[in-house]
Amino acid sequence: MANKADVKKISVNSTISLKGIVKAIFNDTVHVQIGGKIITLPASELLIEKPVQ
């Protein structure tokens, strides 16, 4: 049996970072290829980070 200390929690609405190739931008959606899949993201949900200088 697993100890209570071994229990891992899953967080909803957490932030992840994936690198992909932008294939197309239409109106307010961005189509990104990650591996062999192309996913569509609403542009309003994208966070733009400024480069560190």
Summary of the structure (lengths in Angstrom):
residues: 53
radius of gyration: 16.7
end to end distance: 49.6
largest distance: 52.0
contacts: 61
relative contact order: 0.16
helix: 11%
strand: 34%
